[in-house]
Amino acid sequence: MTRDDKHGRAVLQSPAMGVQELTVERFAGVTDDQRVLLLHGPITIETTAHFERAIRNESAGSMILDLSDVPYIDSVGLGALVATYVSHQKTGRCLVLTGVTARVMKVLKITNVHNFFLTFPTTWEAVEALANTGSA
């Protein structure tokens, strides 16, 4: 069963799997048109709706998704991530991934979508690069 808790986090409750949740923290970037979203938890079929709502609420020209605390992503989560990329491309906005874990990067590479995304090891490096270039 999936529900949003009182803090707006998507929570999956299953006796066999325990509780999985995705939380999204929002931070302003160094410019008015830059946003950083720090994700905590997996991006899966259970949490994708929450992920998509968080993304939809942002209109910044440059969005940095910090995935350093995303332990894994399933095919539905991958589809949501690619849809986010496509949406940003169509509207002339920039989407950057940072802190991509080895497990998540493996999924991006196996599915051959890793080249879609501009990636940086850390959020700070992405913030600096985008501030220096205006957009990546």
C-alpha positions in Angstrom: 0.0 0.0 0.0 1.4 3.4 -0.9 0.4 6.6 0.8 1.8 10.1 1.4 2.7 10.7 5.1 2.1 14.0 6.9 5.3 15.4 5.4 4.4 14.7 1.8 6.7 11.7 1.5 5.7 8.7 -0.5 5.7 5.7 1.8 5.2 2.0 0.9 4.1 -0.2 3.6 4.5 -3.9 3.2 5.1 -6.4 5.9 7.5 -8.4 3.7 9.5 -5.4 2.4 9.4 -3.0 5.3 8.9 0.7 4.7 10.4 2.4 1.7 10.1 6.1 1.3 11.4 8.9 -0.9 11.9 12.3 0.5 12.8 15.3 -1.5 14.5 18.4 -0.1 14.5 21.6 -2.1 17.2 24.1 -2.1 17.8 27.3 -4.0 20.8 27.4 -6.2 23.3 30.2 -6.5 21.1 31.9 -9.1 17.3 32.6 -9.0 16.8 30.2 -11.9 18.6 27.3 -10.3 17.1 24.6 -8.0 18.7 21.7 -6.2 16.5 18.7 -5.2 18.2 16.3 -2.8 16.5 12.9 -3.0 16.6 10.4 -0.2 15.4 6.8 -0.9 14.7 4.7 -3.9 13.0 5.8 -7.1 10.6 3.0 -7.7 7.1 2.1 -8.8 6.0 2.9 -5.2 7.7 6.3 -5.0 7.5 7.6 -8.6 4.3 9.6 -8.1 5.9 11.5 -5.3 9.1 12.1 -7.4 7.0 13.3 -10.3 5.0 15.7 -8.1 8.2 17.2 -6.7 9.6 17.7 -10.2 6.3 19.2 -11.5 6.4 21.8 -8.8 9.7 23.2 -10.0 10.0 25.7 -12.9 13.7 26.7 -12.5 15.7 26.9 -15.7 18.4 24.6 -14.2 17.5 21.7 -12.0 20.1 19.6 -10.1 19.0 16.3 -8.8 21.3 15.0 -6.1 21.0 11.2 -6.2 23.8 10.5 -3.7 21.2 9.0 -1.2 19.2 7.1 -3.8 20.2 3.5 -3.3 18.5 2.1 -6.3 16.1 2.8 -9.1 13.7 0.4 -10.9 12.3 0.5 -14.4 9.4 2.8 -13.5 11.7 5.2 -11.7 14.0 5.1 -14.7 11.1 6.0 -16.9 10.2 8.9 -14.7 13.8 10.2 -14.7 14.0 10.0 -18.6 10.6 11.7 -18.8 11.9 14.5 -16.6 14.9 14.8 -18.9 12.7 15.0 -22.0 10.4 17.5 -20.4 13.3 19.7 -19.5 14.8 19.4 -23.0 11.5 20.3 -24.7 11.2 23.5 -22.6 14.8 24.6 -22.9 15.6 23.8 -19.3 18.7 22.0 -18.0 18.6 18.8 -15.9 21.8 17.7 -14.1 22.4 14.6 -12.0 24.9 14.6 -9.2 26.2 11.9 -6.7 24.9 9.1 -8.9 25.6 5.8 -7.0 27.3 2.9 -8.7 24.1 0.9 -8.6 22.0 3.6 -10.1 24.7 4.4 -12.7 24.8 0.7 -13.7 21.0 0.8 -14.5 21.5 4.0 -16.5 24.4 2.3 -18.5 22.6 -1.0 -19.0 19.6 0.8 -20.5 21.9 3.1 -22.5 20.4 6.3 -21.2 23.4 7.5 -19.2 24.6 9.8 -22.0 21.3 11.7 -21.9 22.3 13.2 -18.5 24.9 15.7 -17.6 26.4 14.4 -14.4 28.8 15.7 -11.8 30.3 13.9 -8.8 29.0 16.4 -6.3 26.2 19.0 -6.2 28.7 21.7 -5.5 30.6 21.0 -8.7 27.3 21.1 -10.6 26.3 24.4 -9.0 29.6 26.0 -9.8 29.6 24.7 -13.4 26.1 26.0 -14.0 26.8 29.3 -12.4 29.9 29.8 -14.5 28.2 28.9 -17.8 24.7 30.1 -17.2 23.5 26.6 -18.1 25.2 23.4 -18.9 
